[in-house]
Amino acid sequence: MTIATTFEIFFSCAPGLEPFLADEAREKGFQGVLPIAGGVTVNGGWPDIWRANLELRGTNRITVRIAQFRVLHLAQLDKRGRRVPWSDVLRRDVPFSVQVTCRTSRVYHSDAAAERITRAINEELGAPAHKDAPVTVMARIENDLCTISVDTSGDLLHKRGYKESVNAAPMRETMAALFLRQCGYDGREPVIDPMCGSGTFVIEAAEIAAGLNPGRLRSFAFEHLATFHAPTWTAMRAPSSQPITPLRFIGSDRDESAVRMSQRNAERAGVAAIASFRHHKVNELKRPEGRPGLVIVNPPYGDRIGDKSKLSGLYRSMGETLRAEFSGWRVGVITTERALARATGLPFLPTSAPVPHGGLRVTLYRTAKLP
Ligand SMILES: C[S@@+](CC[C@H](N)C(=O)[O-])C[C@H]1O[C@@H](n2cnc3c(N)ncnc32)[C@H](O)[C@@H]1O
């Protein structure tokens, strides 16, 4: 078996958001973009993989497919697993771990399959196996077909590297980026989040407007692979000089500690000059000077029985404020309950399918420009 120079690369995302991630991948110049369940596949080589980790905002993890073979029993997995040219991708001095999922296959015991693949890599390459290794090999055995991939991201990609502090229910940056995209946000208008929590939407929008790559502040698993070329990566991640945006990004929250946390997060992200945070309730929100843009917010969700009636008052007053103050602006509200969205009285457009988020299912409710 030889390893090719172009691969099938998989960008994972929350189910329901695939079309928006595909849109981002096309916009950023990736080839062969194909949305599939739970993500998007593209074709490319290692520099494309590094660039995807650096530039894509909407994907949670980027894996690369390195081998595929049929397997009917564990002895065959052992034999075929040893033929994968591991040294083309993995390094003998870097620990690895193996994760296996089995579905509708004769090899159905994922722990036994992981043990065979681990032993194959360890004995053929000489690399040590470790459960907290910086490199993860992933095998999916489905309908007797074994697909071997390598995780190139490491920590999930919503971890941009600037957030030391998060509040109780933060939105993942990757999901926030795809909701911004779904609202038509392209970095050319101001954004306000009046229940900003840890500041996710505001910082994400400010970074887009400032042309900052989401992966600029973190490290990746691909840096530990045999295919890594440090000089190319250093050149790729070097910041390009961007025009300074005149736009402003504003978050507010009734919780003073959330406001301080957002401010610190914005400072670490390097967007504090264009993003600011204020301490007040949503019904005290005032329209800022200047051109209209997007208000995007995920208010508290009704995840307990009895919450809904308490929360509908909050959604109603938010809706009244937005309708009174934000003529010409678009609004995006992410919530779990249609009734809560309706309580805002905002004129929502048809919605897409709900998206899983922290054990709940959330839907983005969008308006056109408010009258
Ligand atoms: C689900 S969290 C938002 C999470 C945020 N998008 C993030 O990524 O960190 C909801 C936020 O709404 C705030 N909140 C609740 N009631 C509010 C009100 N009446 N006015 C302003 N903020 C409020 C809470 O303090 C909390 O930070």
The ligand as a MOL file (V3000), in Angstrom:
LIG
                    3D

  0  0  0     0  0            999 V3000
M  V30 BEGIN CTAB
M  V30 COUNTS 27 29 0 0 0
M  V30 BEGIN ATOM
M  V30 1 C -26.9660 31.0460 26.8840 0
M  V30 2 S -26.0440 32.3530 27.5580 0 CHG=1
M  V30 3 C -25.2760 33.0850 26.1510 0
M  V30 4 C -23.9770 32.4250 25.8490 0
M  V30 5 C -23.0850 33.1750 24.8950 0
M  V30 6 N -23.6210 33.2120 23.5330 0
M  V30 7 C -21.6810 32.5690 24.8780 0
M  V30 8 O -21.2900 31.9960 23.8530 0
M  V30 9 O -20.9930 32.6090 25.8980 0 CHG=-1
M  V30 10 C -27.2850 33.5120 27.9580 0
M  V30 11 C -26.7850 34.8270 28.5920 0
M  V30 12 O -27.9060 35.6940 28.7470 0
M  V30 13 C -27.6670 36.5180 29.8790 0
M  V30 14 N -28.9640 37.0980 30.2960 0
M  V30 15 C -30.0260 36.4780 30.8640 0
M  V30 16 N -31.0250 37.3530 31.0610 0
M  V30 17 C -30.6040 38.5550 30.5900 0
M  V30 18 C -31.2040 39.8550 30.5000 0
M  V30 19 N -32.4200 40.0890 30.9460 0
M  V30 20 N -30.4610 40.8310 29.9250 0
M  V30 21 C -29.2070 40.6090 29.4710 0
M  V30 22 N -28.5960 39.4060 29.5680 0
M  V30 23 C -29.2850 38.3930 30.1040 0
M  V30 24 C -27.0310 35.5580 30.8740 0
M  V30 25 O -26.3090 36.2760 31.8600 0
M  V30 26 C -26.1470 34.6850 29.9660 0
M  V30 27 O -24.8430 35.2020 29.9190 0
M  V30 END ATOM
M  V30 BEGIN BOND
M  V30 1 1 1 2
M  V30 2 1 2 3
M  V30 3 1 2 10
M  V30 4 1 3 4
M  V30 5 1 4 5
M  V30 6 1 5 6
M  V30 7 1 5 7
M  V30 8 2 7 8
M  V30 9 1 7 9
M  V30 10 1 10 11
M  V30 11 1 11 12
M  V30 12 1 11 26
M  V30 13 1 12 13
M  V30 14 1 13 14
M  V30 15 1 13 24
M  V30 16 1 14 15
M  V30 17 1 14 23
M  V30 18 2 15 16
M  V30 19 1 16 17
M  V30 20 1 17 18
M  V30 21 2 17 23
M  V30 22 1 18 19
M  V30 23 2 18 20
M  V30 24 1 20 21
M  V30 25 2 21 22
M  V30 26 1 22 23
M  V30 27 1 24 25
M  V30 28 1 24 26
M  V30 29 1 26 27
M  V30 END BOND
M  V30 END CTAB
M  END
